[in-house]
Amino acid sequence: MSNLNLGQNFDDFLKEQGDLEEVTAVALKRAISLQIAQQMRVSKLTKTELARRMKTSRAALNRLLDESDPSLTLTTLASVAVALESAVRIRIEPLQS
């Protein structure tokens, strides 16, 4: 069976459907949430302790860690980074053609 390109790429499909931005946001949030959870394990921090360090509630921290909730502010991201004694690095790169 040959490996022929039978159509457009998935990003083009999502863009045509009007879903590319939302799917991208959810994927980014999932990656960020997983990194935060991993850093919490490495640092042996509980949710309660991390919330205390961030000066927020556990409920707010749970929203931050919810992979399916794409809402996230840069302020919250900076706050969790400081609480985890970590840094945030964000890059916007051109798409490969």
MODELLER restraints for C-alpha pairs under 7 A, 6 or more apart:
rsr = mdl.restraints
at = mdl.atoms
rsr.add(forms.Gaussian(group=physical.xy_distance, feature=features.Distance(at['CA:11:A'], at['CA:20:A']), mean=6.55, stdev=0.5))
rsr.add(forms.Gaussian(group=physical.xy_distance, feature=features.Distance(at['CA:14:A'], at['CA:20:A']), mean=4.73, stdev=0.5))
rsr.add(forms.Gaussian(group=physical.xy_distance, feature=features.Distance(at['CA:25:A'], at['CA:70:A']), mean=5.68, stdev=0.5))
rsr.add(forms.Gaussian(group=physical.xy_distance, feature=features.Distance(at['CA:26:A'], at['CA:68:A']), mean=6.16, stdev=0.5))
rsr.add(forms.Gaussian(group=physical.xy_distance, feature=features.Distance(at['CA:26:A'], at['CA:69:A']), mean=6.92, stdev=0.5))
rsr.add(forms.Gaussian(group=physical.xy_distance, feature=features.Distance(at['CA:26:A'], at['CA:70:A']), mean=5.00, stdev=0.5))
rsr.add(forms.Gaussian(group=physical.xy_distance, feature=features.Distance(at['CA:29:A'], at['CA:67:A']), mean=5.88, stdev=0.5))
rsr.add(forms.Gaussian(group=physical.xy_distance, feature=features.Distance(at['CA:29:A'], at['CA:70:A']), mean=5.41, stdev=0.5))
rsr.add(forms.Gaussian(group=physical.xy_distance, feature=features.Distance(at['CA:30:A'], at['CA:67:A']), mean=4.46, stdev=0.5))
rsr.add(forms.Gaussian(group=physical.xy_distance, feature=features.Distance(at['CA:33:A'], at['CA:65:A']), mean=4.94, stdev=0.5))
rsr.add(forms.Gaussian(group=physical.xy_distance, feature=features.Distance(at['CA:33:A'], at['CA:66:A']), mean=6.98, stdev=0.5))
rsr.add(forms.Gaussian(group=physical.xy_distance, feature=features.Distance(at['CA:33:A'], at['CA:67:A']), mean=6.02, stdev=0.5))
rsr.add(forms.Gaussian(group=physical.xy_distance, feature=features.Distance(at['CA:47:A'], at['CA:58:A']), mean=6.54, stdev=0.5))
rsr.add(forms.Gaussian(group=physical.xy_distance, feature=features.Distance(at['CA:48:A'], at['CA:58:A']), mean=6.06, stdev=0.5))
rsr.add(forms.Gaussian(group=physical.xy_distance, feature=features.Distance(at['CA:50:A'], at['CA:83:A']), mean=6.57, stdev=0.5))
rsr.add(forms.Gaussian(group=physical.xy_distance, feature=features.Distance(at['CA:51:A'], at['CA:57:A']), mean=5.63, stdev=0.5))
rsr.add(forms.Gaussian(group=physical.xy_distance, feature=features.Distance(at['CA:51:A'], at['CA:58:A']), mean=5.58, stdev=0.5))
rsr.add(forms.Gaussian(group=physical.xy_distance, feature=features.Distance(at['CA:51:A'], at['CA:61:A']), mean=6.10, stdev=0.5))
rsr.add(forms.Gaussian(group=physical.xy_distance, feature=features.Distance(at['CA:53:A'], at['CA:83:A']), mean=5.42, stdev=0.5))
rsr.add(forms.Gaussian(group=physical.xy_distance, feature=features.Distance(at['CA:54:A'], at['CA:79:A']), mean=5.92, stdev=0.5))
rsr.add(forms.Gaussian(group=physical.xy_distance, feature=features.Distance(at['CA:54:A'], at['CA:80:A']), mean=6.25, stdev=0.5))
rsr.add(forms.Gaussian(group=physical.xy_distance, feature=features.Distance(at['CA:54:A'], at['CA:83:A']), mean=5.74, stdev=0.5))
rsr.add(forms.Gaussian(group=physical.xy_distance, feature=features.Distance(at['CA:64:A'], at['CA:72:A']), mean=6.97, stdev=0.5))
rsr.add(forms.Gaussian(group=physical.xy_distance, feature=features.Distance(at['CA:78:A'], at['CA:88:A']), mean=6.95, stdev=0.5))
rsr.add(forms.Gaussian(group=physical.xy_distance, feature=features.Distance(at['CA:81:A'], at['CA:87:A']), mean=5.60, stdev=0.5))
rsr.add(forms.Gaussian(group=physical.xy_distance, feature=features.Distance(at['CA:81:A'], at['CA:88:A']), mean=6.46, stdev=0.5))
